[in-house]
Amino acid sequence: MAVSIIINVGEAKTRLSELLAKVEAGEEVVIARGGDPVAKLSQVRRDTDLAALVAEIRAGRAGLASTRAEEILAWRDEERR
C-alpha cells in the first residue's frame, strides 16, 4: 500500500469524509503537522480473511530456516527467568 496523499491537520479535519473514502478504496493518507508526518490513515485489516493472513506470514518467512518447537518454548520461557 503506497502513500497516496500527505495532508496537514487542518485540511484533514475539513476533508475527513473524503479521506476516509480514499482509505476505504485502498489508499493510504499521512497527516502532517507543520510538514512533519504524525499519523497515518490506512484500512483496518479484516481478520476474516485468514488465508490472506497466512499467505502474508509465509511470504515473510520465505527463505528462513524452520523454527523448532524447542526454540519457541525457549523464547516463551525467556520472559520467565
Phi, psi and omega per residue, in radians:
M1 nan 2.121 -3.109
A2 -1.701 2.675 3.085
V3 -1.202 2.180 -3.116
S4 -1.696 -0.469 -3.052
I5 -2.717 2.484 2.985
I6 -2.043 2.223 -3.014
I7 -2.392 2.510 3.113
N8 -1.351 2.749 -3.029
V9 -0.938 -0.873 -3.088
G10 -1.029 -0.779 3.126
E11 -1.192 -0.624 3.121
A12 -1.087 -0.660 3.130
K13 -1.100 -0.693 -3.092
T14 -1.402 -0.332 -3.087
R15 -2.020 0.389 -3.034
L16 -0.969 -0.811 -3.131
S17 -1.041 -0.743 3.110
E18 -1.118 -0.725 3.140
L19 -1.154 -0.698 3.094
L20 -1.115 -0.635 3.085
A21 -1.111 -0.682 3.092
K22 -1.108 -0.737 3.133
V23 -1.124 -0.757 3.109
E24 -1.070 -0.477 3.127
A25 -1.462 0.013 3.076
G26 1.783 0.025 3.117
E27 -1.516 2.910 3.134
E28 -2.113 2.457 -3.107
V29 -2.155 2.275 3.073
V30 -1.863 2.281 3.116
I31 -1.798 2.270 -3.069
A32 -2.084 2.667 3.034
R33 -2.121 2.020 -3.117
G34 1.094 0.546 3.128
G35 1.495 -0.142 3.131
D36 -1.715 2.165 3.127
P37 -1.046 2.323 3.125
V38 -2.213 -0.338 -3.111
A39 -2.691 2.791 3.131
K40 -2.346 2.311 3.029
L41 -1.746 2.196 3.092
S42 -2.565 2.871 -3.110
Q43 -1.113 2.545 3.024
V44 -1.381 2.265 3.140
R45 -1.266 2.272 3.107
R46 -1.515 2.115 -3.129
D47 -1.273 -0.107 -3.128
T48 -1.246 -0.341 3.130
D49 -1.626 1.208 -3.084
L50 -1.094 -0.644 -3.126
A51 -1.083 -0.717 3.121
A52 -1.169 -0.663 3.116
L53 -1.132 -0.768 3.103
V54 -1.097 -0.727 3.123
A55 -1.098 -0.677 3.116
E56 -1.132 -0.743 3.117
I57 -1.136 -0.782 3.132
R58 -1.075 -0.728 3.140
A59 -1.117 -0.679 3.117
G60 -1.176 -0.476 -3.125
R61 -1.649 -0.042 -3.104
A62 -0.983 2.294 3.111
G63 1.505 -0.144 3.110
L64 -1.559 2.634 3.089
A65 -1.178 2.640 3.104
S66 -1.115 2.537 3.098
T67 -1.672 2.235 3.140
R68 -1.503 2.712 -3.136
A69 -1.023 -0.632 -3.140
E70 -1.085 -0.653 3.120
E71 -1.151 -0.755 -3.135
I72 -1.099 -0.760 3.121
L73 -1.132 -0.643 3.114
A74 -1.138 -0.730 3.115
W75 -1.099 -0.728 3.132
R76 -1.083 -0.760 -3.056
D77 -1.338 -0.266 3.107
E78 -1.010 -0.651 -3.129
E79 -1.234 -0.297 -3.069
R80 -1.588 -0.120 -3.104
R81 -1.495 nan nan
